[in-house]
């Protein structure tokens, strides 16, 4: 049994850096509200990646230094951002046309649950104070060529966010290609959840036990 108190799980910055490393040169990418916004701070030097924000910005840069914030320049989560040379601003409707028209290569979204068939639930848990509508997440999840999810592996009460079938309202069906958690990287393939990376100190068997779903070991060199 793993001692989770002393397990060196990936930090949020570690997770963001891992996602950023997997984004190819030349990609147009939307970063969802919450954890995914951190990805902007870890994009590899020398790799041209164009970030899109659904509130009408293309060419978004990393977060500004403390004290240099311009509150007229924010992302969709109302966090201050920077604009890179060549950045463009446009109407909200044009932004959604980009999302819905298949013009984004990747979107990175947070999630409450991801199913073994790639269904995504990320906007509502049924709580009384939950956000009232799905917003742009539905358009992103279906409109982007690939959807990556970035989330903690377990809920606060220890329940796996990887599930056989989502119990929360869906954002999109069969849309998730890959999940990045603080414990592992998991691809969604026709055969289900395929693990491609596990943090040091955690075995595949223990990951499968705490996940409570069928996992396949897709790591290089695994048998």
LOZAMAR-604377 format. One line per 8 residues: number of its first residue (from 1); for each residue x, y, z of C-alpha. Coordinates in steps of 0.2 Angstrom, whole numbers, plus 5000, padded with zeros to 4 digits. Layout:
// residues N
NUM	X,Y,Z | ...
END
This chain:
// residues 223
1	5000,5000,5000 | 5007,5017,4995 | 5010,5030,5008 | 5001,5045,4999 | 5007,5057,5013 | 5025,5055,5007 | 5022,5051,4989 | 5030,5065,4978
9	5015,5069,4967 | 5017,5081,4953 | 5014,5099,4958 | 5002,5109,4947 | 5017,5117,4939 | 5024,5100,4935 | 5008,5095,4927 | 5008,5111,4917
17	5026,5109,4911 | 5022,5091,4906 | 5007,5097,4895 | 5017,5111,4888 | 5031,5099,4883 | 5018,5088,4873 | 5011,5103,4862 | 5020,5103,4845
25	5028,5117,4836 | 5015,5128,4826 | 5000,5122,4836 | 4985,5134,4840 | 4980,5130,4858 | 4966,5136,4870 | 4969,5134,4888 | 4953,5132,4899
33	4950,5141,4915 | 4959,5134,4931 | 4974,5123,4930 | 4976,5124,4911 | 4980,5142,4912 | 4997,5137,4920 | 5003,5129,4904 | 5006,5147,4896
41	5020,5149,4909 | 5030,5133,4903 | 5029,5133,4884 | 5046,5127,4878 | 5058,5141,4871 | 5060,5141,4853 | 5044,5132,4849 | 5030,5143,4841
49	5014,5139,4850 | 4999,5152,4847 | 4988,5153,4862 | 4969,5157,4860 | 4958,5164,4873 | 4939,5163,4870 | 4936,5180,4876 | 4944,5187,4860
57	4963,5185,4860 | 4975,5176,4849 | 4994,5177,4853 | 4992,5176,4872 | 5008,5176,4882 | 5012,5170,4900 | 5006,5178,4916 | 5014,5196,4919
65	5026,5199,4933 | 5018,5205,4949 | 5015,5223,4948 | 5014,5223,4929 | 4996,5218,4927 | 4985,5226,4914 | 4967,5223,4920 | 4961,5227,4902
73	4971,5212,4896 | 4964,5196,4904 | 4960,5178,4899 | 4943,5170,4900 | 4945,5166,4918 | 4948,5185,4921 | 4967,5182,4926 | 4979,5195,4919
81	4989,5189,4904 | 5002,5196,4892 | 5001,5198,4873 | 5015,5193,4862 | 5021,5202,4847 | 5008,5200,4833 | 4994,5196,4845 | 4976,5200,4839
89	4960,5205,4847 | 4943,5201,4840 | 4924,5200,4844 | 4918,5186,4855 | 4908,5179,4841 | 4923,5177,4830 | 4932,5168,4844 | 4918,5155,4845
97	4918,5153,4826 | 4937,5149,4828 | 4932,5136,4841 | 4918,5128,4833 | 4925,5129,4815 | 4940,5116,4819 | 4953,5130,4819 | 4961,5125,4836
105	4973,5110,4836 | 4972,5107,4855 | 4962,5113,4869 | 4967,5109,4887 | 4953,5108,4900 | 4950,5104,4918 | 4938,5090,4922 | 4928,5082,4936
113	4927,5066,4927 | 4933,5057,4911 | 4926,5041,4905 | 4935,5026,4897 | 4927,5031,4881 | 4934,5049,4882 | 4917,5057,4888 | 4921,5073,4897
121	4911,5080,4912 | 4919,5097,4918 | 4905,5110,4921 | 4893,5104,4934 | 4893,5092,4950 | 4875,5096,4955 | 4881,5107,4969 | 4869,5121,4973
129	4883,5134,4971 | 4890,5126,4954 | 4892,5137,4939 | 4875,5138,4930 | 4880,5134,4912 | 4893,5125,4902 | 4900,5140,4894 | 4913,5138,4880
137	4919,5121,4886 | 4907,5112,4875 | 4912,5121,4860 | 4931,5118,4864 | 4929,5100,4868 | 4921,5096,4852 | 4928,5109,4840 | 4947,5107,4844
145	4956,5093,4835 | 4962,5086,4851 | 4956,5088,4869 | 4969,5086,4883 | 4963,5086,4901 | 4973,5092,4916 | 4966,5087,4933 | 4970,5079,4950
153	4969,5060,4949 | 4958,5059,4965 | 4944,5070,4972 | 4946,5077,4990 | 4937,5061,4997 | 4949,5049,4987 | 4937,5045,4973 | 4945,5042,4956
161	4941,5055,4942 | 4944,5042,4929 | 4928,5032,4928 | 4919,5019,4918 | 4905,5031,4914 | 4902,5049,4919 | 4889,5052,4932 | 4890,5071,4930
169	4882,5080,4916 | 4892,5079,4900 | 4902,5092,4892 | 4906,5082,4877 | 4906,5064,4871 | 4921,5054,4866 | 4931,5070,4864 | 4946,5067,4876
177	4962,5061,4869 | 4974,5062,4884 | 4973,5065,4903 | 4987,5073,4913 | 4985,5070,4932 | 4996,5072,4947 | 5000,5054,4947 | 5000,5049,4928
185	4998,5052,4910 | 4984,5042,4902 | 4979,5041,4884 | 4961,5037,4879 | 4962,5024,4865 | 4949,5012,4857 | 4954,4999,4870 | 4951,5012,4885
193	4963,5020,4897 | 4981,5017,4892 | 4994,5023,4905 | 5010,5031,4896 | 5018,5038,4912 | 5017,5035,4931 | 5026,5046,4944 | 5041,5038,4953
201	5037,5028,4968 | 5020,5022,4962 | 5017,5005,4954 | 5006,5002,4939 | 4996,4990,4950 | 4993,5003,4964 | 4988,5016,4951 | 4975,5004,4944
209	4969,5000,4962 | 4966,5018,4967 | 4959,5022,4950 | 4945,5009,4951 | 4945,5007,4932 | 4953,4995,4920 | 4970,5002,4915 | 4982,4996,4901
217	5000,4998,4903 | 5007,5007,4888 | 5024,5013,4895 | 5039,5010,4884 | 5047,4994,4890 | 5032,4988,4899 | 5026,4970,4896
END
